[in-house]
């Protein structure tokens, strides 16, 4: 089972979040469970090649 880190918060009654690896692609849900399902869906879309020019975040070791 793979896991992915995500960032989330509640704003005006909606749960909003994004996958840490893909900060430019946010989604939302009326519940935390719905947000998680939407994050899984967006992960599938982003990694399938269906969305062109996907930007990712990464870490760089500089020393």
Backbone bond lengths (Angstrom), bond angles and torsions (degrees), N, CA, C in turn:
res aa  C-N    CA-C-N  psi(-1)  N-CA   C-N-CA  omega(-1)  CA-C   N-CA-C  phi
1 X - - - 1.448 - - 1.530 108.96 -
2 X 1.327 116.41 124.08 1.458 121.16 177.35 1.522 109.45 -87.95
3 X 1.314 115.08 148.90 1.460 120.33 174.01 1.517 108.82 -125.32
4 X 1.311 115.81 151.69 1.459 123.10 176.89 1.517 107.88 -132.52
5 X 1.315 116.15 139.54 1.463 120.31 176.18 1.523 109.13 -79.40
6 X 1.334 115.46 144.06 1.451 119.66 176.60 1.522 109.96 -139.55
7 X 1.313 115.33 155.41 1.452 123.60 178.55 1.521 106.43 -109.43
8 X 1.335 117.29 136.06 1.463 119.30 -179.35 1.518 111.26 -148.52
9 X 1.335 115.50 158.90 1.448 122.54 177.00 1.526 108.90 -159.11
10 X 1.312 115.31 164.33 1.464 120.70 178.25 1.523 108.08 -106.91
11 X 1.323 116.50 131.18 1.457 121.89 -178.39 1.524 108.63 -140.84
12 X 1.312 116.20 118.38 1.465 122.48 178.51 1.526 112.49 51.10
13 X 1.318 116.55 44.73 1.462 121.60 175.34 1.517 115.95 84.66
14 X 1.331 118.44 -4.87 1.474 121.76 179.55 1.530 109.22 -112.68
15 X 1.307 116.24 145.43 1.457 122.33 172.36 1.521 107.64 -90.56
16 X 1.321 116.48 127.30 1.462 122.84 -178.27 1.515 107.77 -120.73
17 X 1.331 117.23 143.34 1.452 119.08 179.72 1.510 112.81 -166.02
18 X 1.332 113.22 170.77 1.460 120.84 176.57 1.513 108.84 -151.63
19 X 1.316 115.52 156.89 1.456 120.96 175.55 1.526 108.31 -75.15
20 X 1.313 116.84 133.87 1.462 120.93 -176.63 1.530 111.71 -55.37
21 X 1.295 117.34 -35.70 1.462 123.13 -179.13 1.538 112.41 -71.99
22 X 1.320 116.82 -22.99 1.470 122.65 -177.26 1.531 110.23 -128.47
23 X 1.323 118.51 69.40 1.471 120.27 -173.02 1.527 114.94 -67.07
24 X 1.318 118.54 -16.19 1.465 120.79 -178.93 1.521 113.57 -82.31
25 X 1.336 118.03 -4.77 1.457 121.44 -172.76 1.531 109.80 -119.65
26 X 1.331 115.93 89.78 1.461 121.34 -178.41 1.527 110.76 -92.08
27 X 1.325 114.42 156.66 1.454 121.29 173.97 1.517 107.76 -143.29
28 X 1.317 117.00 176.79 1.460 120.47 -177.83 1.516 110.63 -147.60
29 X 1.328 115.23 168.95 1.447 121.50 176.76 1.511 110.12 -157.94
30 X 1.324 116.35 157.06 1.463 120.45 178.31 1.522 111.20 -76.10
31 X 1.329 117.04 -21.25 1.463 122.31 175.56 1.529 107.93 -131.90
32 X 1.313 115.45 165.36 1.460 119.32 177.40 1.524 110.83 -63.91
33 X 1.323 117.74 -36.75 1.469 121.28 177.85 1.524 111.10 -64.35
34 X 1.328 117.20 -41.79 1.462 120.22 178.01 1.524 110.65 -64.74
35 X 1.329 116.88 -39.45 1.466 120.15 176.59 1.522 110.28 -59.74
36 X 1.321 117.50 -45.28 1.468 120.97 -179.94 1.524 111.21 -60.52
37 X 1.316 117.35 -41.68 1.467 120.62 177.94 1.528 110.39 -63.97
38 X 1.332 116.83 -41.60 1.463 120.46 178.80 1.526 111.17 -66.08
39 X 1.342 117.27 -35.32 1.468 120.54 176.43 1.530 110.78 -65.53
40 X 1.329 117.22 -38.35 1.468 120.45 176.57 1.527 110.18 -63.80
41 X 1.332 115.98 -42.63 1.465 120.15 178.92 1.523 111.33 -61.75
42 X 1.321 116.68 -45.42 1.469 119.16 -178.14 1.521 110.49 -68.40
43 X 1.322 117.53 -33.57 1.468 120.34 176.28 1.527 109.75 -62.32
44 X 1.314 116.77 -44.83 1.470 120.48 178.63 1.524 111.19 -60.50
45 X 1.326 117.12 -42.56 1.462 120.74 179.08 1.526 111.67 -66.01
46 X 1.327 116.54 -42.16 1.462 120.37 -177.37 1.521 112.40 -69.11
47 X 1.305 117.78 -33.08 1.468 120.55 -176.46 1.529 113.24 -93.89
48 X 1.320 117.40 -9.11 1.461 120.15 -178.63 1.527 113.17 -84.44
49 X 1.325 116.53 -14.04 1.453 119.50 -176.04 1.519 112.74 90.71
50 X 1.332 117.28 1.42 1.464 121.30 -179.02 1.530 111.93 -69.56
51 X 1.326 116.94 -26.66 1.461 121.59 179.51 1.529 107.68 -105.71
52 X 1.333 117.85 120.00 1.468 119.37 -178.87 1.532 112.06 -76.93
53 X 1.315 115.81 154.47 1.474 123.22 173.33 1.525 113.04 57.36
54 X 1.312 117.60 44.90 1.462 122.10 179.96 1.525 109.53 -70.03
55 X 1.330 116.23 127.75 1.470 121.39 176.47 1.508 109.10 -94.01
56 X 1.343 116.20 139.42 1.457 122.38 -179.32 1.518 109.58 -123.84
57 X 1.320 115.70 157.61 1.461 122.04 171.74 1.527 106.97 -103.39
58 X 1.329 116.93 145.93 1.451 121.81 180.00 1.518 109.23 -148.44
59 X 1.314 116.96 167.70 1.467 122.39 177.45 1.512 108.40 -104.89
60 X 1.327 115.79 145.05 1.441 122.34 179.49 1.517 109.67 -126.12
61 X 1.310 118.75 126.15 1.445 123.26 176.63 1.523 107.16 -85.21
62 X 1.330 117.17 122.13 1.468 120.19 -175.73 1.528 112.81 -111.87
63 X 1.295 118.91 -3.63 1.470 118.98 176.45 1.506 111.71 -140.64
